[in-house]
Amino acid sequence: MLLQNLLITVAGLCELSTVVNAVQSYQKIEFSNVGFTGSYTPVDSIKNPDTDKCSCSVGSKEWFSGDNAPISEAVSVHFRGPLTLNQFAFYNSSSFTVGDSSSSSSWNRVAYFNAQSQTAENVTFLTKAGTDSPVLGKALSFAGSDGVSSSTTASLLSADTLIKSDDEYVIFSNVSCPKSSSKNSCGVYRDGIPALHGFVGDIKMFVFDFDMPTETQSNSSSFDYFDMPAIWLLNDQIPRTSQYPTNANCSCWASGCGEFDIFEVMNGTERNNLYSTFHTFQGIEDLGTGIQAGGYISRDTSNSMKGGVVFDSNGNTVVFMSNDTSFDQSISADSVNSLLSAFSQDEAYSTKLATISATAPSSTSKSGAHSLFEKGAGNLWFYAFTFLTSVAHTMLF
């Protein structure tokens, strides 16, 4: 096994290639060859969660494969301050290839939030303000309109809500999970939390309109991430158990279930540099460092920024920043490809991920992720579901 791991690491280092060597600012960050066959171990049980005797066990390996895997699984969307979220949208497409609109389909909006108009479709704001645990940390709760306080019911963020350094909230869908169980779609999760599904789809796009102003508080040792804002994706099982546990068995993160950092300040010496990073085992063994692009997108501390990330049908992940970013109900493939092709070669940085040769057991193999969120053949009932949830949100908010 040690030799196998060594060979995988060497192969990964050999295959990991970049187009440009200099670390500088870009407007588009591209990753190609994204997705591999691998596995992770989900949490199977959580015992004594609210005491220092808390313990967790893991279950059998969950296998994944295909383009964008394991980020093809359901993900939650996380935000850390200083940050103001103005708009958010999530899209699915039945087929989309970067640079090839002829074989691509349009993008359909599945979730949306607008802070100014106080409108929302299929989004729920949660925050870590629930029961505290010495091992698991604070549990998820509904977020109040300020994004960080606990609420007994779902709320929308107020317009111009600014969260400070270290403050975080997360967006899930508004679809409730079934009972906590390793046999159910959400897996095992903490008791008492608002357990919700994340956002699913092999082929997906997230777009954001946001501000990342400079932190106005004074720095001190009490901060973990002073003036280091971020927007990132996690396998949605992680926050439902524990995002920062002291016991690695209490989260599937350490076994590689998946994280992708879209826009993240990595350290205090580069506070205006937003990096994109895969935290998966695709050719590496240091999950904490991950696979980081050698270029960054500049953080504008004075003006709103618009941008997002596209995961296509061919293993391409593209992070971009553009004032032309659309939040429309439906966006054509031509429009998205035109947006992505508008950047010059000097404005784009590309990284190719390693090719991993592995085969999942036929009885447990997991490939393309399909769910009620995807608008495609066989999912006609999705439209009725979306209509009903939209009506419910209109009545509630």
C-alpha positions in Angstrom: 0.0 0.0 0.0 2.9 2.4 0.8 4.4 1.7 -2.6 1.1 2.3 -4.3 0.6 5.6 -2.5 4.1 6.6 -3.4 3.5 5.8 -7.1 0.2 7.7 -7.1 2.0 10.7 -5.5 4.8 10.7 -8.0 2.4 10.3 -10.9 0.4 13.2 -9.6 3.4 15.4 -9.3 4.5 14.5 -12.9 1.1 15.1 -14.4 0.2 18.2 -12.5 1.1 20.8 -15.1 0.6 24.6 -15.4 0.5 26.9 -18.4 2.1 29.8 -16.6 4.7 29.8 -13.9 4.5 33.2 -12.4 2.1 33.8 -9.5 0.1 36.8 -10.6 -3.4 38.2 -10.9 -5.9 36.7 -13.5 -9.6 37.0 -14.2 -10.1 33.3 -15.0 -8.7 30.3 -13.3 -9.1 27.0 -15.2 -8.7 23.4 -14.0 -8.8 20.5 -16.6 -9.1 16.7 -16.2 -11.1 17.2 -13.0 -12.7 14.0 -11.5 -11.4 10.6 -10.7 -12.4 7.2 -9.3 -11.9 7.1 -5.5 -13.6 6.6 -2.2 -14.2 8.2 1.2 -15.5 7.0 4.5 -18.8 8.6 5.7 -19.6 9.1 9.3 -21.6 6.0 10.5 -22.4 7.0 14.1 -22.0 9.9 16.6 -22.1 9.0 20.3 -22.3 11.5 23.2 -22.1 14.5 20.9 -22.4 17.2 23.5 -19.7 15.9 25.9 -15.9 15.5 25.9 -16.6 11.7 25.5 -18.0 12.3 22.1 -16.9 9.6 19.6 -17.6 8.8 16.0 -17.2 5.8 13.8 -17.0 5.6 10.0 -18.8 3.3 7.7 -17.9 1.4 4.6 -16.2 3.2 1.7 -18.4 5.2 -0.5 -17.0 5.1 -4.1 -17.3 7.9 -6.6 -16.2 8.3 -10.2 -16.6 10.4 -13.3 -16.1 14.0 -14.3 -15.8 16.5 -11.4 -15.9 13.7 -8.8 -16.1 13.9 -5.8 -17.3 17.5 -6.2 -20.1 16.0 -8.4 -21.8 15.0 -5.1 -24.2 17.3 -3.2 -22.4 20.4 -1.9 -23.1 23.2 0.5 -22.0 26.8 -0.2 -20.0 28.5 2.6 -19.1 32.2 3.2 -16.6 33.8 5.6 -16.2 37.4 6.3 -15.6 40.2 5.9 -18.2 39.7 3.2 -21.6 41.0 2.0 -23.7 38.7 -0.3 -25.8 40.6 -2.7 -26.9 37.8 -5.0 -26.5 34.1 -5.3 -27.6 31.6 -7.9 -27.1 27.9 -8.6 -27.7 26.3 -12.1 -27.8 22.8 -13.6 -27.4 21.8 -17.2 -28.0 18.5 -18.9 -24.8 18.9 -21.0 -22.2 21.7 -21.2 -18.7 21.8 -22.5 -16.5 24.8 -22.1 -15.7 26.2 -25.6 -18.2 24.0 -27.4 -21.8 25.4 -27.5 -22.8 23.1 -30.3 -22.9 20.1 -27.9 -24.1 22.1 -24.9 -27.5 22.8 -23.4 -28.8 25.9 -21.6 -28.4 26.4 -17.9 -31.5 26.4 -15.7 -31.6 28.2 -12.4 -32.4 25.9 -9.4 -31.7 28.3 -6.5 -31.6 32.0 -6.2 -31.2 34.8 -3.6 -31.4 38.6 -4.0 -30.7 40.6 -0.8 -32.0 43.9 -2.1 -35.4 42.6 -3.2 -35.5 40.0 -0.4 -36.5 37.2 -2.9 -35.3 33.6 -2.6 -35.9 30.3 -4.4 -34.8 27.0 -2.9 -32.2 28.5 -0.4 -31.8 28.2 3.3 -29.3 30.1 5.4 -27.7 28.2 8.2 -24.9 29.1 10.6 -22.8 27.5 13.4 -24.8 28.8 16.3 -26.4 25.6 17.6 -25.4 23.3 20.5 -21.7 23.4 21.3 -19.6 20.3 21.5 -16.0 20.0 22.7 -15.3 17.6 19.9 -17.7 18.6 17.1 -17.8 22.4 17.6 -21.1 24.2 17.3 -24.0 22.6 15.4 -25.8 24.1 12.5 -28.9 26.3 13.2 -31.1 28.5 11.1 -29.3 31.8 10.6 -31.0 35.1 11.6 -31.2 38.0 9.2 -27.6 39.0 10.3 -26.2 35.7 9.1 -24.6 34.7 12.4 -27.2 34.6 15.1 -29.4 31.6 15.7 -33.0 31.7 14.6 -35.9 29.2 15.3 -37.1 29.5 11.7 -35.5 30.1 8.3 -34.7 33.7 7.5 -33.3 35.6 4.7 -30.2 37.8 5.1 -31.1 41.4 5.3 -29.9 43.7 2.6 -26.3 44.9 2.9 -25.6 42.3 5.7 -21.8 42.4 6.4 -20.3 39.6 8.3 -16.9 40.2 10.0 -13.7 38.2 10.1 -14.2 34.6 11.3 -18.0 34.8 10.9 -19.5 32.2 8.6 -22.8 31.1 7.2 -23.8 28.5 4.7 -26.5 28.1 2.1 -28.3 24.8 1.6 -31.4 24.0 -0.4 -34.8 24.1 1.3 -35.3 20.3 0.8 -35.4 18.5 4.1 -33.3 15.4 4.7 -34.8 12.0 5.6 -34.1 10.5 9.0 -30.4 10.4 10.0 -29.1 7.0 8.8 -26.2 5.7 6.8 -28.8 4.1 4.6 -30.5 7.4 3.7 -29.6 10.1 1.2 -28.1 12.6 3.7 -26.3 10.0 5.7 -25.7 10.3 9.5 -26.0 13.8 10.9 -26.2 15.6 14.3 -29.4 15.5 16.3 -31.4 18.7 16.5 -30.0 20.5 13.4 -32.1 21.7 10.5 -30.9 18.9 8.2 -31.2 19.9 4.6 -29.9 18.7 1.2 -27.1 20.6 -0.5 -27.0 21.3 -4.2 -26.5 18.4 -6.6 -25.3 17.9 -10.1 -22.3 16.7 -12.1 -22.7 19.7 -14.3 -23.3 22.8 -12.3 -22.6 26.5 -12.0 -22.6 28.8 -9.0 -22.6 32.6 -9.4 -22.2 35.4 -6.9 -22.5 39.1 -6.5 -20.6 40.1 -3.4 -18.4 42.6 -1.5 -15.2 41.8 0.4 -14.3 45.0 2.1 -11.2 45.4 4.3 -11.8 44.4 7.9 -12.3 47.5 10.1 -11.7 45.7 13.4 -8.3 45.6 14.9 -6.4 42.4 14.5 -5.8 40.3 17.6 -4.9 36.7 18.7 -8.6 36.0 19.0 -9.0 35.8 15.2 -8.3 32.6 13.3 -8.9 34.3 9.9 -8.5 38.0 10.3 -9.4 39.8 7.0 -9.4 36.5 5.1 -12.8 36.2 3.4 -13.7 33.2 1.4 -16.5 31.5 -0.6 -16.2 27.7 -0.9 -18.0 24.4 -1.5 -18.1 21.4 0.8 -19.6 17.9 0.5 -22.8 18.6 2.3 -22.3 15.7 4.7 -19.4 17.7 6.3 -21.4 20.6 7.9 -24.2 18.3 8.9 -21.8 16.4 11.2 -18.9 18.7 11.9 -16.9 21.2 9.9 -13.9 21.5 12.3 -13.9 18.4 14.5 -11.1 17.4 16.8 -11.8 13.8 15.9 -11.3 13.2 12.1 -13.8 10.3 12.2 -16.6 12.9 12.9 -16.4 14.2 9.3 -15.8 12.7 5.9 -13.5 15.6 5.0 -10.2 13.9 6.0 -11.0 10.8 3.9 -11.5 13.0 0.8 -15.3 13.5 0.3 -14.6 16.9 -1.2 -14.0 20.6 -0.9 -13.5 23.2 -3.5 -12.4 26.8 -2.6 -13.8 29.2 -5.2 -12.5 32.5 -3.9 -10.3 32.3 -0.8 -7.7 34.5 0.9 -5.1 32.0 1.9 -3.0 33.9 4.4 -2.5 37.3 6.1 0.3 38.3 3.7 -1.8 38.0 0.6 -5.1 39.5 1.8 -6.1 40.8 -1.6 -5.4 37.6 -3.5 -8.3 35.1 -4.0 -7.1 31.6 -4.7 -9.0 28.5 -6.0 -8.1 25.1 -4.6 -9.3 21.5 -4.8 -9.1 19.6 -1.6 -9.3 16.1 -3.0 -6.9 13.2 -3.4 -6.6 13.5 -7.2 -2.8 12.9 -7.4 -1.9 14.3 -4.0 -1.7 13.1 -0.4 -1.6 16.4 1.4 -5.3 17.1 1.5 -4.9 20.2 3.7 -2.7 22.0 1.1 -4.8 20.7 -1.8 -4.4 21.4 -5.4 -4.1 25.2 -5.6 -3.9 27.2 -8.8 -0.6 29.0 -9.3 -2.5 32.2 -10.0 -5.1 34.2 -8.2 -8.0 36.6 -8.8 -7.6 40.1 -7.2 -9.9 41.0 -4.4 -11.6 44.4 -4.9 -12.1 45.9 -1.4 -13.9 49.0 -2.7 -16.5 47.7 -5.1 -18.9 44.8 -5.6 -17.6 41.8 -7.5 -19.4 39.4 -9.7 -18.2 35.9 -10.7 -18.6 32.2 -10.1 -17.5 28.7 -11.1 -18.6 26.3 -13.8 -18.2 22.5 -13.6 -18.7 21.2 -17.2 -19.4 17.8 -18.8 -15.7 17.2 -19.7 -13.8 17.6 -16.5 -13.3 21.4 -16.8 -13.7 23.6 -13.8 -13.6 27.4 -14.5 -13.6 30.1 -11.9 -14.2 33.6 -13.3 -14.7 37.2 -12.3 -16.8 39.4 -14.6 -19.3 42.2 -14.4 -21.2 40.5 -17.2 -22.2 37.6 -14.9 -25.9 36.8 -15.3 -28.4 35.7 -12.7 -31.3 35.1 -15.1 -33.7 32.2 -14.8 -32.2 30.5 -17.9 -28.9 31.2 -19.5 -27.9 29.9 -22.9 -24.8 27.8 -23.5 -23.6 30.5 -26.0 -23.9 33.2 -23.3 -21.8 31.2 -20.8 -19.2 30.3 -23.3 -19.1 33.8 -24.6 -18.5 35.0 -21.1 -15.7 32.5 -20.5 -14.0 33.1 -23.9 -14.0 36.9 -23.4 -10.9 36.7 -21.3 -7.5 37.0 -23.1 -4.8 34.4 -22.8 -2.9 36.7 -20.4 -6.0 36.9 -18.2 -6.4 33.1 -17.8 -4.4 30.6 -15.7 -4.7 26.8 -16.4 -3.9 23.8 -14.3 -4.2 20.1 -15.4 -5.1 17.6 -12.6 -3.5 14.2 -12.5 -5.0 11.1 -14.1 -5.8 8.5 -11.5 -6.2 4.8 -12.4 -8.5 3.1 -10.1 -11.6 0.9 -10.3 -14.5 0.9 -8.0 -16.1 -2.4 -7.0 -19.0 -2.9 -9.3 -21.5 -3.4 -6.5 -20.7 0.0 -4.8 -19.7 2.2 -7.7 -21.2 5.7 -7.7 -21.0 7.8 -10.8 -23.1 10.6 -12.2 -25.1 12.4 -9.4 -28.7 12.9 -10.3 -31.4 14.1 -8.1 -34.6 16.2 -7.8 -32.4 19.3 -8.4 -31.6 18.3 -12.0 -34.0 19.3 -14.7 -33.8 16.4 -17.2 -35.5 13.3 -18.6 -37.1 11.3 -15.9 -37.4 14.2 -13.5 -40.6 15.8 -14.6 -41.8 15.9 -11.0 -39.0 18.4 -10.3 -41.0 21.2 -11.9 -44.0 20.7 -9.6 -41.6 20.5 -6.6 -39.9 23.8 -7.6 -43.2 25.5 -8.2 -44.5 24.5 -4.8 -41.3 25.5 -2.9 -41.4 28.9 -4.8 -44.9 29.5 -3.7 -44.0 28.5 -0.1 -41.1 31.0 -0.1 -43.3 33.7 -1.5 -45.8 33.2 1.3 -43.1 33.0 4.1 -40.9 35.8 3.0 
